[in-house]
């Protein structure tokens, strides 16, 4: 009877040990699969804030392909994931510098577009007033155009030429030309 009881408890202990071993093994696999994701998230934190979300999404998608795209076994997944994560961690400083240069170029381009747009608005005001608008004298029609430009800037945060804005600019240029042909719009700069 004792040997039967010992055999039963040994079988039960072996079963529990097997289940516990499987649970620990699954836990370790899950944690090891998450390790490369943590490395990617750490690499993303070293990038400028403006690009973090986009890069995190892209890199996690790439990592998912590397880990599960070829149906790799756990050791291969770990090796590939760690090499991908270390590659990002070591190259992210160079990427950061390149992204900063691109952002500086983008800021310069935005400033160039804003300056060009400001000059176009002054050109419209000059055509309507028949005088330079450097001193701030802008006809009511061009003042409405400037208000529209400011509204668009607040909406988008950047001044850029869209098709609608180009049409509006052309419309106000035509109005300025038609004024000189006797359209009835008063010229504020003309005192005679």
Biotite code that builds the C-alpha atoms (Angstrom):
import biotite.structure as struc

atoms = struc.array([
    struc.Atom([0.000, 0.000, 0.000], chain_id="A", res_id=1, res_name="UNK", atom_name="CA", element="C"),
    struc.Atom([2.855, 2.403, 0.825], chain_id="A", res_id=2, res_name="UNK", atom_name="CA", element="C"),
    struc.Atom([4.523, 1.780, -2.505], chain_id="A", res_id=3, res_name="UNK", atom_name="CA", element="C"),
    struc.Atom([1.216, 2.458, -4.297], chain_id="A", res_id=4, res_name="UNK", atom_name="CA", element="C"),
    struc.Atom([0.799, 5.730, -2.414], chain_id="A", res_id=5, res_name="UNK", atom_name="CA", element="C"),
    struc.Atom([4.408, 6.723, -3.106], chain_id="A", res_id=6, res_name="UNK", atom_name="CA", element="C"),
    struc.Atom([3.920, 5.908, -6.801], chain_id="A", res_id=7, res_name="UNK", atom_name="CA", element="C"),
    struc.Atom([0.736, 8.029, -6.919], chain_id="A", res_id=8, res_name="UNK", atom_name="CA", element="C"),
    struc.Atom([2.429, 11.034, -5.293], chain_id="A", res_id=9, res_name="UNK", atom_name="CA", element="C"),
    struc.Atom([5.466, 10.619, -7.544], chain_id="A", res_id=10, res_name="UNK", atom_name="CA", element="C"),
    struc.Atom([3.231, 10.643, -10.636], chain_id="A", res_id=11, res_name="UNK", atom_name="CA", element="C"),
    struc.Atom([1.298, 13.656, -9.310], chain_id="A", res_id=12, res_name="UNK", atom_name="CA", element="C"),
    struc.Atom([4.564, 15.451, -8.482], chain_id="A", res_id=13, res_name="UNK", atom_name="CA", element="C"),
    struc.Atom([5.940, 14.673, -11.943], chain_id="A", res_id=14, res_name="UNK", atom_name="CA", element="C"),
    struc.Atom([2.762, 16.018, -13.560], chain_id="A", res_id=15, res_name="UNK", atom_name="CA", element="C"),
    struc.Atom([2.867, 19.196, -11.464], chain_id="A", res_id=16, res_name="UNK", atom_name="CA", element="C"),
    struc.Atom([6.561, 19.627, -12.196], chain_id="A", res_id=17, res_name="UNK", atom_name="CA", element="C"),
    struc.Atom([5.903, 19.219, -15.933], chain_id="A", res_id=18, res_name="UNK", atom_name="CA", element="C"),
    struc.Atom([3.072, 21.803, -15.864], chain_id="A", res_id=19, res_name="UNK", atom_name="CA", element="C"),
    struc.Atom([5.156, 24.209, -13.788], chain_id="A", res_id=20, res_name="UNK", atom_name="CA", element="C"),
    struc.Atom([8.137, 23.733, -16.107], chain_id="A", res_id=21, res_name="UNK", atom_name="CA", element="C"),
    struc.Atom([5.941, 24.441, -19.139], chain_id="A", res_id=22, res_name="UNK", atom_name="CA", element="C"),
    struc.Atom([4.549, 27.601, -17.506], chain_id="A", res_id=23, res_name="UNK", atom_name="CA", element="C"),
    struc.Atom([8.035, 28.876, -16.660], chain_id="A", res_id=24, res_name="UNK", atom_name="CA", element="C"),
    struc.Atom([9.215, 28.044, -20.169], chain_id="A", res_id=25, res_name="UNK", atom_name="CA", element="C"),
    struc.Atom([6.281, 29.977, -21.709], chain_id="A", res_id=26, res_name="UNK", atom_name="CA", element="C"),
    struc.Atom([6.955, 32.914, -19.389], chain_id="A", res_id=27, res_name="UNK", atom_name="CA", element="C"),
    struc.Atom([10.612, 32.973, -20.406], chain_id="A", res_id=28, res_name="UNK", atom_name="CA", element="C"),
    struc.Atom([9.748, 32.792, -24.123], chain_id="A", res_id=29, res_name="UNK", atom_name="CA", element="C"),
    struc.Atom([7.324, 35.690, -23.746], chain_id="A", res_id=30, res_name="UNK", atom_name="CA", element="C"),
    struc.Atom([9.827, 37.806, -21.833], chain_id="A", res_id=31, res_name="UNK", atom_name="CA", element="C"),
    struc.Atom([12.604, 37.048, -24.305], chain_id="A", res_id=32, res_name="UNK", atom_name="CA", element="C"),
    struc.Atom([10.293, 37.945, -27.213], chain_id="A", res_id=33, res_name="UNK", atom_name="CA", element="C"),
    struc.Atom([9.577, 41.288, -25.537], chain_id="A", res_id=34, res_name="UNK", atom_name="CA", element="C"),
    struc.Atom([13.240, 42.096, -24.976], chain_id="A", res_id=35, res_name="UNK", atom_name="CA", element="C"),
    struc.Atom([13.874, 43.234, -28.595], chain_id="A", res_id=36, res_name="UNK", atom_name="CA", element="C"),
    struc.Atom([10.700, 45.377, -28.447], chain_id="A", res_id=37, res_name="UNK", atom_name="CA", element="C"),
    struc.Atom([12.087, 47.063, -25.349], chain_id="A", res_id=38, res_name="UNK", atom_name="CA", element="C"),
    struc.Atom([15.337, 47.746, -27.175], chain_id="A", res_id=39, res_name="UNK", atom_name="CA", element="C"),
    struc.Atom([13.412, 49.297, -30.086], chain_id="A", res_id=40, res_name="UNK", atom_name="CA", element="C"),
    struc.Atom([11.434, 51.499, -27.672], chain_id="A", res_id=41, res_name="UNK", atom_name="CA", element="C"),
    struc.Atom([14.663, 52.541, -25.978], chain_id="A", res_id=42, res_name="UNK", atom_name="CA", element="C"),
    struc.Atom([16.196, 53.447, -29.354], chain_id="A", res_id=43, res_name="UNK", atom_name="CA", element="C"),
    struc.Atom([13.113, 55.494, -30.284], chain_id="A", res_id=44, res_name="UNK", atom_name="CA", element="C"),
    struc.Atom([13.457, 57.546, -27.091], chain_id="A", res_id=45, res_name="UNK", atom_name="CA", element="C"),
    struc.Atom([16.807, 58.810, -28.391], chain_id="A", res_id=46, res_name="UNK", atom_name="CA", element="C"),
    struc.Atom([15.142, 60.322, -31.494], chain_id="A", res_id=47, res_name="UNK", atom_name="CA", element="C"),
    struc.Atom([13.562, 63.797, -31.773], chain_id="A", res_id=48, res_name="UNK", atom_name="CA", element="C"),
    struc.Atom([10.014, 63.876, -30.386], chain_id="A", res_id=49, res_name="UNK", atom_name="CA", element="C"),
    struc.Atom([8.473, 64.775, -33.734], chain_id="A", res_id=50, res_name="UNK", atom_name="CA", element="C"),
    struc.Atom([9.549, 61.511, -35.344], chain_id="A", res_id=51, res_name="UNK", atom_name="CA", element="C"),
    struc.Atom([9.178, 59.075, -32.449], chain_id="A", res_id=52, res_name="UNK", atom_name="CA", element="C"),
    struc.Atom([5.662, 57.780, -33.140], chain_id="A", res_id=53, res_name="UNK", atom_name="CA", element="C"),
    struc.Atom([6.301, 57.194, -36.830], chain_id="A", res_id=54, res_name="UNK", atom_name="CA", element="C"),
    struc.Atom([9.641, 55.460, -36.259], chain_id="A", res_id=55, res_name="UNK", atom_name="CA", element="C"),
    struc.Atom([8.269, 53.325, -33.407], chain_id="A", res_id=56, res_name="UNK", atom_name="CA", element="C"),
    struc.Atom([5.445, 52.091, -35.609], chain_id="A", res_id=57, res_name="UNK", atom_name="CA", element="C"),
    struc.Atom([7.809, 51.357, -38.517], chain_id="A", res_id=58, res_name="UNK", atom_name="CA", element="C"),
    struc.Atom([10.490, 49.657, -36.454], chain_id="A", res_id=59, res_name="UNK", atom_name="CA", element="C"),
    struc.Atom([8.058, 47.503, -34.494], chain_id="A", res_id=60, res_name="UNK", atom_name="CA", element="C"),
    struc.Atom([6.538, 46.358, -37.792], chain_id="A", res_id=61, res_name="UNK", atom_name="CA", element="C"),
    struc.Atom([10.024, 45.505, -39.094], chain_id="A", res_id=62, res_name="UNK", atom_name="CA", element="C"),
    struc.Atom([10.845, 43.675, -35.879], chain_id="A", res_id=63, res_name="UNK", atom_name="CA", element="C"),
    struc.Atom([7.611, 41.694, -36.101], chain_id="A", res_id=64, res_name="UNK", atom_name="CA", element="C"),
    struc.Atom([8.558, 40.606, -39.607], chain_id="A", res_id=65, res_name="UNK", atom_name="CA", element="C"),
    struc.Atom([12.071, 39.634, -38.522], chain_id="A", res_id=66, res_name="UNK", atom_name="CA", element="C"),
    struc.Atom([10.803, 37.647, -35.555], chain_id="A", res_id=67, res_name="UNK", atom_name="CA", element="C"),
    struc.Atom([7.750, 35.936, -37.012], chain_id="A", res_id=68, res_name="UNK", atom_name="CA", element="C"),
    struc.Atom([7.938, 36.428, -40.770], chain_id="A", res_id=69, res_name="UNK", atom_name="CA", element="C"),
    struc.Atom([9.953, 33.287, -41.382], chain_id="A", res_id=70, res_name="UNK", atom_name="CA", element="C"),
    struc.Atom([8.336, 31.235, -38.562], chain_id="A", res_id=71, res_name="UNK", atom_name="CA", element="C"),
    struc.Atom([11.613, 31.205, -36.667], chain_id="A", res_id=72, res_name="UNK", atom_name="CA", element="C"),
    struc.Atom([12.136, 29.053, -33.601], chain_id="A", res_id=73, res_name="UNK", atom_name="CA", element="C"),
    struc.Atom([12.663, 30.739, -30.189], chain_id="A", res_id=74, res_name="UNK", atom_name="CA", element="C"),
    struc.Atom([16.474, 30.822, -30.214], chain_id="A", res_id=75, res_name="UNK", atom_name="CA", element="C"),
    struc.Atom([16.568, 32.191, -33.762], chain_id="A", res_id=76, res_name="UNK", atom_name="CA", element="C"),
    struc.Atom([13.905, 34.779, -32.876], chain_id="A", res_id=77, res_name="UNK", atom_name="CA", element="C"),
    struc.Atom([15.934, 35.868, -29.877], chain_id="A", res_id=78, res_name="UNK", atom_name="CA", element="C"),
    struc.Atom([19.135, 36.137, -31.911], chain_id="A", res_id=79, res_name="UNK", atom_name="CA", element="C"),
    struc.Atom([17.476, 38.065, -34.762], chain_id="A", res_id=80, res_name="UNK", atom_name="CA", element="C"),
    struc.Atom([15.553, 40.334, -32.398], chain_id="A", res_id=81, res_name="UNK", atom_name="CA", element="C"),
    struc.Atom([18.608, 41.174, -30.323], chain_id="A", res_id=82, res_name="UNK", atom_name="CA", element="C"),
    struc.Atom([20.737, 41.883, -33.395], chain_id="A", res_id=83, res_name="UNK", atom_name="CA", element="C"),
    struc.Atom([17.971, 44.157, -34.752], chain_id="A", res_id=84, res_name="UNK", atom_name="CA", element="C"),
    struc.Atom([17.656, 45.960, -31.399], chain_id="A", res_id=85, res_name="UNK", atom_name="CA", element="C"),
    struc.Atom([21.406, 46.406, -30.941], chain_id="A", res_id=86, res_name="UNK", atom_name="CA", element="C"),
    struc.Atom([21.695, 47.637, -34.525], chain_id="A", res_id=87, res_name="UNK", atom_name="CA", element="C"),
    struc.Atom([19.110, 50.323, -33.830], chain_id="A", res_id=88, res_name="UNK", atom_name="CA", element="C"),
    struc.Atom([20.656, 51.303, -30.508], chain_id="A", res_id=89, res_name="UNK", atom_name="CA", element="C"),
    struc.Atom([24.091, 51.756, -32.067], chain_id="A", res_id=90, res_name="UNK", atom_name="CA", element="C"),
    struc.Atom([22.878, 53.604, -35.178], chain_id="A", res_id=91, res_name="UNK", atom_name="CA", element="C"),
    struc.Atom([20.186, 55.818, -33.649], chain_id="A", res_id=92, res_name="UNK", atom_name="CA", element="C"),
    struc.Atom([22.613, 58.644, -32.788], chain_id="A", res_id=93, res_name="UNK", atom_name="CA", element="C"),
    struc.Atom([23.606, 58.942, -36.451], chain_id="A", res_id=94, res_name="UNK", atom_name="CA", element="C"),
    struc.Atom([19.927, 58.821, -37.446], chain_id="A", res_id=95, res_name="UNK", atom_name="CA", element="C"),
    struc.Atom([19.147, 61.537, -34.919], chain_id="A", res_id=96, res_name="UNK", atom_name="CA", element="C"),
    struc.Atom([21.752, 63.843, -36.466], chain_id="A", res_id=97, res_name="UNK", atom_name="CA", element="C"),
    struc.Atom([20.383, 63.187, -39.954], chain_id="A", res_id=98, res_name="UNK", atom_name="CA", element="C"),
    struc.Atom([16.808, 63.822, -38.798], chain_id="A", res_id=99, res_name="UNK", atom_name="CA", element="C"),
    struc.Atom([17.869, 67.075, -37.134], chain_id="A", res_id=100, res_name="UNK", atom_name="CA", element="C"),
    struc.Atom([19.519, 68.212, -40.384], chain_id="A", res_id=101, res_name="UNK", atom_name="CA", element="C"),
    struc.Atom([16.344, 67.328, -42.299], chain_id="A", res_id=102, res_name="UNK", atom_name="CA", element="C"),
    struc.Atom([14.223, 69.235, -39.782], chain_id="A", res_id=103, res_name="UNK", atom_name="CA", element="C"),
    struc.Atom([16.507, 72.266, -40.103], chain_id="A", res_id=104, res_name="UNK", atom_name="CA", element="C"),
    struc.Atom([16.166, 72.105, -43.890], chain_id="A", res_id=105, res_name="UNK", atom_name="CA", element="C"),
    struc.Atom([12.410, 71.794, -43.505], chain_id="A", res_id=106, res_name="UNK", atom_name="CA", element="C"),
    struc.Atom([12.346, 74.856, -41.230], chain_id="A", res_id=107, res_name="UNK", atom_name="CA", element="C"),
    struc.Atom([14.431, 76.817, -43.760], chain_id="A", res_id=108, res_name="UNK", atom_name="CA", element="C"),
    struc.Atom([12.047, 75.740, -46.539], chain_id="A", res_id=109, res_name="UNK", atom_name="CA", element="C"),
    struc.Atom([9.023, 76.789, -44.456], chain_id="A", res_id=110, res_name="UNK", atom_name="CA", element="C"),
    struc.Atom([10.651, 80.156, -43.814], chain_id="A", res_id=111, res_name="UNK", atom_name="CA", element="C"),
    struc.Atom([11.409, 80.555, -47.540], chain_id="A", res_id=112, res_name="UNK", atom_name="CA", element="C"),
    struc.Atom([7.802, 79.741, -48.442], chain_id="A", res_id=113, res_name="UNK", atom_name="CA", element="C"),
    struc.Atom([6.524, 82.135, -45.759], chain_id="A", res_id=114, res_name="UNK", atom_name="CA", element="C"),
    struc.Atom([8.788, 84.907, -47.057], chain_id="A", res_id=115, res_name="UNK", atom_name="CA", element="C"),
    struc.Atom([7.659, 84.257, -50.647], chain_id="A", res_id=116, res_name="UNK", atom_name="CA", element="C"),
    struc.Atom([4.036, 84.301, -49.540], chain_id="A", res_id=117, res_name="UNK", atom_name="CA", element="C"),
    struc.Atom([4.556, 87.543, -47.587], chain_id="A", res_id=118, res_name="UNK", atom_name="CA", element="C"),
    struc.Atom([6.121, 89.134, -50.659], chain_id="A", res_id=119, res_name="UNK", atom_name="CA", element="C"),
    struc.Atom([3.173, 87.968, -52.765], chain_id="A", res_id=120, res_name="UNK", atom_name="CA", element="C"),
    struc.Atom([0.755, 89.539, -50.271], chain_id="A", res_id=121, res_name="UNK", atom_name="CA", element="C"),
    struc.Atom([2.737, 92.774, -50.398], chain_id="A", res_id=122, res_name="UNK", atom_name="CA", element="C"),
    struc.Atom([2.657, 92.570, -54.190], chain_id="A", res_id=123, res_name="UNK", atom_name="CA", element="C"),
    struc.Atom([-1.134, 92.253, -54.084], chain_id="A", res_id=124, res_name="UNK", atom_name="CA", element="C"),
    struc.Atom([-1.378, 95.175, -51.692], chain_id="A", res_id=125, res_name="UNK", atom_name="CA", element="C"),
    struc.Atom([0.946, 97.221, -53.886], chain_id="A", res_id=126, res_name="UNK", atom_name="CA", element="C"),
    struc.Atom([-1.127, 96.537, -56.990], chain_id="A", res_id=127, res_name="UNK", atom_name="CA", element="C"),
    struc.Atom([-4.322, 97.538, -55.210], chain_id="A", res_id=128, res_name="UNK", atom_name="CA", element="C"),
    struc.Atom([-2.866, 100.687, -53.629], chain_id="A", res_id=129, res_name="UNK", atom_name="CA", element="C"),
    struc.Atom([-0.493, 101.591, -56.456], chain_id="A", res_id=130, res_name="UNK", atom_name="CA", element="C"),
    struc.Atom([2.157, 102.159, -53.795], chain_id="A", res_id=131, res_name="UNK", atom_name="CA", element="C"),
    struc.Atom([4.509, 100.063, -51.732], chain_id="A", res_id=132, res_name="UNK", atom_name="CA", element="C"),
    struc.Atom([2.991, 98.357, -48.719], chain_id="A", res_id=133, res_name="UNK", atom_name="CA", element="C"),
    struc.Atom([6.240, 98.338, -46.768], chain_id="A", res_id=134, res_name="UNK", atom_name="CA", element="C"),
    struc.Atom([4.845, 101.025, -44.439], chain_id="A", res_id=135, res_name="UNK", atom_name="CA", element="C"),
    struc.Atom([1.773, 98.933, -43.694], chain_id="A", res_id=136, res_name="UNK", atom_name="CA", element="C"),
    struc.Atom([-0.770, 100.693, -45.928], chain_id="A", res_id=137, res_name="UNK", atom_name="CA", element="C"),
    struc.Atom([-2.859, 97.878, -47.314], chain_id="A", res_id=138, res_name="UNK", atom_name="CA", element="C"),
    struc.Atom([-6.193, 98.349, -49.046], chain_id="A", res_id=139, res_name="UNK", atom_name="CA", element="C"),
    struc.Atom([-9.264, 96.775, -47.377], chain_id="A", res_id=140, res_name="UNK", atom_name="CA", element="C"),
    struc.Atom([-9.447, 94.051, -50.024], chain_id="A", res_id=141, res_name="UNK", atom_name="CA", element="C"),
    struc.Atom([-5.843, 92.993, -49.512], chain_id="A", res_id=142, res_name="UNK", atom_name="CA", element="C"),
    struc.Atom([-6.341, 93.290, -45.731], chain_id="A", res_id=143, res_name="UNK", atom_name="CA", element="C"),
    struc.Atom([-9.082, 90.662, -46.035], chain_id="A", res_id=144, res_name="UNK", atom_name="CA", element="C"),
    struc.Atom([-6.643, 88.521, -47.993], chain_id="A", res_id=145, res_name="UNK", atom_name="CA", element="C"),
    struc.Atom([-4.018, 88.877, -45.255], chain_id="A", res_id=146, res_name="UNK", atom_name="CA", element="C"),
    struc.Atom([-6.656, 87.873, -42.685], chain_id="A", res_id=147, res_name="UNK", atom_name="CA", element="C"),
    struc.Atom([-7.456, 84.825, -44.782], chain_id="A", res_id=148, res_name="UNK", atom_name="CA", element="C"),
    struc.Atom([-3.765, 83.931, -44.970], chain_id="A", res_id=149, res_name="UNK", atom_name="CA", element="C"),
    struc.Atom([-3.460, 84.288, -41.175], chain_id="A", res_id=150, res_name="UNK", atom_name="CA", element="C"),
    struc.Atom([-6.509, 82.080, -40.694], chain_id="A", res_id=151, res_name="UNK", atom_name="CA", element="C"),
    struc.Atom([-5.014, 79.416, -42.957], chain_id="A", res_id=152, res_name="UNK", atom_name="CA", element="C"),
    struc.Atom([-1.736, 79.674, -41.052], chain_id="A", res_id=153, res_name="UNK", atom_name="CA", element="C"),
    struc.Atom([-3.486, 79.115, -37.713], chain_id="A", res_id=154, res_name="UNK", atom_name="CA", element="C"),
    struc.Atom([-5.364, 76.141, -39.135], chain_id="A", res_id=155, res_name="UNK", atom_name="CA", element="C"),
    struc.Atom([-2.327, 74.394, -40.590], chain_id="A", res_id=156, res_name="UNK", atom_name="CA", element="C"),
    struc.Atom([0.552, 75.920, -38.681], chain_id="A", res_id=157, res_name="UNK", atom_name="CA", element="C"),
    struc.Atom([2.502, 76.519, -41.905], chain_id="A", res_id=158, res_name="UNK", atom_name="CA", element="C"),
    struc.Atom([2.081, 78.874, -44.798], chain_id="A", res_id=159, res_name="UNK", atom_name="CA", element="C"),
    struc.Atom([2.169, 77.024, -48.079], chain_id="A", res_id=160, res_name="UNK", atom_name="CA", element="C"),
    struc.Atom([0.632, 77.536, -51.482], chain_id="A", res_id=161, res_name="UNK", atom_name="CA", element="C"),
    struc.Atom([-2.351, 75.299, -52.120], chain_id="A", res_id=162, res_name="UNK", atom_name="CA", element="C"),
    struc.Atom([-4.372, 75.455, -55.333], chain_id="A", res_id=163, res_name="UNK", atom_name="CA", element="C"),
    struc.Atom([-7.121, 77.416, -53.569], chain_id="A", res_id=164, res_name="UNK", atom_name="CA", element="C"),
    struc.Atom([-4.660, 79.944, -52.163], chain_id="A", res_id=165, res_name="UNK", atom_name="CA", element="C"),
    struc.Atom([-3.113, 80.464, -55.585], chain_id="A", res_id=166, res_name="UNK", atom_name="CA", element="C"),
    struc.Atom([-6.600, 81.075, -57.016], chain_id="A", res_id=167, res_name="UNK", atom_name="CA", element="C"),
    struc.Atom([-7.325, 83.585, -54.235], chain_id="A", res_id=168, res_name="UNK", atom_name="CA", element="C"),
    struc.Atom([-4.014, 85.333, -54.851], chain_id="A", res_id=169, res_name="UNK", atom_name="CA", element="C"),
    struc.Atom([-4.766, 85.567, -58.579], chain_id="A", res_id=170, res_name="UNK", atom_name="CA", element="C"),
    struc.Atom([-8.259, 86.874, -57.787], chain_id="A", res_id=171, res_name="UNK", atom_name="CA", element="C"),
    struc.Atom([-6.861, 89.709, -55.678], chain_id="A", res_id=172, res_name="UNK", atom_name="CA", element="C"),
    struc.Atom([-4.243, 90.493, -58.310], chain_id="A", res_id=173, res_name="UNK", atom_name="CA", element="C"),
    struc.Atom([-7.013, 90.801, -60.895], chain_id="A", res_id=174, res_name="UNK", atom_name="CA", element="C"),
    struc.Atom([-8.950, 93.068, -58.528], chain_id="A", res_id=175, res_name="UNK", atom_name="CA", element="C"),
    struc.Atom([-5.894, 95.282, -58.162], chain_id="A", res_id=176, res_name="UNK", atom_name="CA", element="C"),
    struc.Atom([-5.521, 95.545, -61.955], chain_id="A", res_id=177, res_name="UNK", atom_name="CA", element="C"),
    struc.Atom([-9.212, 96.213, -62.514], chain_id="A", res_id=178, res_name="UNK", atom_name="CA", element="C"),
    struc.Atom([-9.042, 99.026, -59.959], chain_id="A", res_id=179, res_name="UNK", atom_name="CA", element="C"),
    struc.Atom([-6.641, 100.883, -62.188], chain_id="A", res_id=180, res_name="UNK", atom_name="CA", element="C"),
    struc.Atom([-9.106, 100.500, -65.039], chain_id="A", res_id=181, res_name="UNK", atom_name="CA", element="C"),
    struc.Atom([-11.849, 102.365, -63.140], chain_id="A", res_id=182, res_name="UNK", atom_name="CA", element="C"),
    struc.Atom([-13.627, 99.689, -61.125], chain_id="A", res_id=183, res_name="UNK", atom_name="CA", element="C"),
    struc.Atom([-14.710, 102.166, -58.448], chain_id="A", res_id=184, res_name="UNK", atom_name="CA", element="C"),
    struc.Atom([-12.413, 100.955, -55.671], chain_id="A", res_id=185, res_name="UNK", atom_name="CA", element="C"),
    struc.Atom([-10.877, 103.949, -53.962], chain_id="A", res_id=186, res_name="UNK", atom_name="CA", element="C"),
    struc.Atom([-7.112, 104.276, -54.050], chain_id="A", res_id=187, res_name="UNK", atom_name="CA", element="C"),
    struc.Atom([-6.043, 105.151, -50.504], chain_id="A", res_id=188, res_name="UNK", atom_name="CA", element="C"),
    struc.Atom([-2.579, 106.265, -51.558], chain_id="A", res_id=189, res_name="UNK", atom_name="CA", element="C"),
    struc.Atom([-3.765, 108.672, -54.277], chain_id="A", res_id=190, res_name="UNK", atom_name="CA", element="C"),
    struc.Atom([-4.480, 112.145, -52.875], chain_id="A", res_id=191, res_name="UNK", atom_name="CA", element="C"),
    struc.Atom([-5.166, 113.925, -56.191], chain_id="A", res_id=192, res_name="UNK", atom_name="CA", element="C"),
])
